[in-house]
Amino acid sequence: MSLLAGKTALVTAGASGMGRASAELFAREGAHVVVVDVAEDAAKETVDGILAAGGSASAAVVDVRDLDALKALADQVHRDHGALHVLYNNVGIPGAATLDITPEEWDTALEINARAGFFLTGYLTEALTAAGGASVIFTSSTSGLVGSPFSPLYSFTKGGIIALVRSMALAFAADGIRVNAIAPGTVETPGLPAFFRASPEETEKRKAAFVATIPMGRAAQPEEIAKVALFLASDLSSYVTGTTLPVDGGLTAK
């Protein structure tokens, strides 16, 4: 039996990378997936691919910095589906590097990496409660577990998610809503070069040097993160809440 049969899932930044892999996997496991992304063409392409494979999906083009748009999205999901069984707050950006950043860069990183998921979860509380056992997932990072020489700002936002997940898990436990996070390490996604902030040639050098520090000796594939998201989304993790699961090839085990 499919793990998410008859359920509704929403994935932010669902049109590429880990989000797209998760949306596609959730659909294969029987869920109707609401693919949320700021890139309209990519969102449509993702949905078309899911439909072509026999799944069920719809697209929502939303800039997660716009709280009014997030509230409208939540209201639409509640009207269309009544209940939301899986909310995957996956959206995130590397943010500005070093300590020499502008207040605007600080605000943008917090708005996308932390504020969006916090408010969207709140807006969707009624739909999540109606599911009678929903799962909320956040994408954190190994940079939230250990320091990042590239971007203290990114580490700050991703570490904040870990604390937020613990608190939300306690707040929602009585409603049967589980809240967890995934902390990926290096993942082969279209956005990966942005983390290294260098020319293509220098990016490859920095990536090779970083991958050499991973005990398993390679970066993850988006599908490997999606499988962990499926575990947290499904009843396989029915007694798991308030935790952050590193998926990093052993990087943080050292």
N, C-alpha and C positions, 0 to 999 in steps of 0.2 A: 504494500500500500504506500502511496506517496506520502511523504512526511508533512506536507503542507496542503493537502487536499481540502478544497473548500474554504481556504483562508485567504485573507487579503493582506498584502504586504506593501509597504511604501519604502522606497530607497532613495535617499538624496544623493546627488552626484551619481545618478544611476546610469548615465549614458556612456561612461568610459571606465577603464581600469577595474579596480576592485568592485565598484558599484555596479558596473555593467555585468561583470561575471556573477555577482550575487543575484542581480535581478533575473538573469537568465537561468541560474540554478534554482532559485525560488519558483520560477514559472515551471520548470521541468518537474518540480516536486509538487505541482498542483495548485500553487497560489495564483491569484490574480495580482499582478504587480503594478503599482503606480510608480512609474519611472519619473523622478523629479530631477530636472537639470536646467541650468541657465542656457545651455546650447540646444536650440530648438531642433536643428537638423539631426544632431547626434541622438537626441532623445527619441525622435521619430524613427531613426534607423534602428535603434535598440528595440523599440516596440515592434516594428515591422519584422525584425528577426525573430522575436519571441512568437508572434502570431504565425509566422511562416513555419515555425517548428511545432505548431499545434498548441501553444500556450495561450495564456490570457494576460493582456497588459494594456495599459493606457499611459499616455504621457502628460506631464504637467510642466510647463515652462515657467520657472520661478527663480528669481534672484533671492537667495536666502537672507540677504542683508535687509530685505524689505519685510518688516514684521507684519504689515497689513496684508501683503501677499501671502505670507505664511498662514495667517489667520484665515484668509479666504480659502487657501488650499485645505486646511483642516476642516473647515465647514463643508467644503465640497465633498471631501472623503466621507464625512459623517452622513451627508445627504445621500450619496450614491451607494454606500456600502453598509451603513449602520454601525458596523464594528470594524476595527482595525486590529488584526492579530499580530502583525509584525511591523515595527517601526525601526528602520535602520538609518540612524543619523550618521551617514558616512561622509558628508561633505567636509572638505578641508583644503587649505592651501599651505605652502611652505612658509609664507610670510617673509618679511624683510629679514636680512641677515645682519649679524654683528650687533653691537650695542648702539651703533650710530644710526638710529632710525628716527623717522618723523612721528609725531602724534597720530597723523592720518594713517600711516602704515600700521601702527600699533592697533588703532581702532578697527581697521579692516580685518586684521588677523583674528581679533577677538570676536568680531561680528560673525565671521564665517565659521571659524573653528569651534567656538564655544556658545555664543549667544543664540545662534540659529537652532541648534539642537535642543537647548534648554527651553526656548519658547515654543518650538514646534511640538515638543513632547507635552508641554502644558496645554497647548491649544487642542491637542488630540486626546486628552485624558478621558473625556467622555466616551469616545469611540474605542479607546484601549480598554476601558473598564467593561464596556459592553461585550467585548470579545470573551470574557470569562476565562482569562488565562493568557494574556498577551505577553509579548516579548519586545523589549526595547533594547536596541544595540547601538553603541557608539563606536566610532573608529578613533582610538587613541593612537599611540605610537610608542615604540621603544624609546624614542626621544622624550617621552613623558615619564619614563622609568629611570633613565640615566641622563646625564647632561649631554647637550649637543654643542659641539664647538662651532657648528655652522650657524645655528639660529637659536639663541636663548628665548626669543619670542615664541617660536614654534614649540619649544619644550614647555614653556609656561602654559600655553593653551592646551597642549595635550596632557600635561600633568594635571591641569585643572579638571579635565574630563574624568580622570581616574577618581578624583575626590567627589566630583558631581555624581558619578555612577553609584558610589557607595551611599551617598545621601539619598538619591532618588530611589534606590533599592529599598531602603528603610521606609521612605515615605509612601511607596506604592505597594508594599508587601501585602497589606491587608486587603487590597483590591485585586490581588492575584496577578499583578503586573510585575514581571521580572525585568531587571535592568542590569545589563552587563556591557563590557567593552572588550574590543579586540585591540591589541597593541602590535601591529605589524612592524617588522623590520624593513629591510630593503625589498621592494616589490617591483617587478618589471612592468611598469605602467607607462603610458604616454607622458605622464607628469613627472616621471623620475628625474629627468635632466634638470628640472627646476630646483631640485634640492641641492644640486652641486654647484649651481650658479657659476658656470664657466663656459668657455667655448666648447664645441662638440669634441674636439680632441682632448682638451683638459678634463672634460666631464668623464670621458672613458677612462682616463688615468685615475681620477679620483674614485670612480666607481670600482675599478679593479682593486685599488688599495683598500677600499672599505669592505668589499666582498671577501678579501683575503682574511679579514678579522672574524668572519662568520664561521663557527665551527663546522657547519655543514658545507661550507665552501661555495655557496651560490646564493643568488637572490631568489625570493619566492615568485611564483607565478600568481596572477590575480585569482585564478581558480582555487588555489590552495587557501587563500584567505576566505573565499566564498564558501568553501566547505566548512570552515569554522563558524562562519556566520549562520550557515544552515543548522549546524548543531545548536547554536544559541537560540535560533529562531524556532526550533521545533521542540516537541515534547521530550526529545532525547536529553534535554537539559532542564527538565521540569523542576529540579530542586537546586538549580544554580542561579544565584542572584547576588549582585553587589561585587562581582569579581571582574578583574581585568586579565585577559588571557594573552600572554605574549605568543606571537606566531613569528618567530625570528631566527629559525635555524640554530638556536642555542646561543645567540648573541648575549642575552642578558643572564645566561646561566653561569657565565665566567666570573 
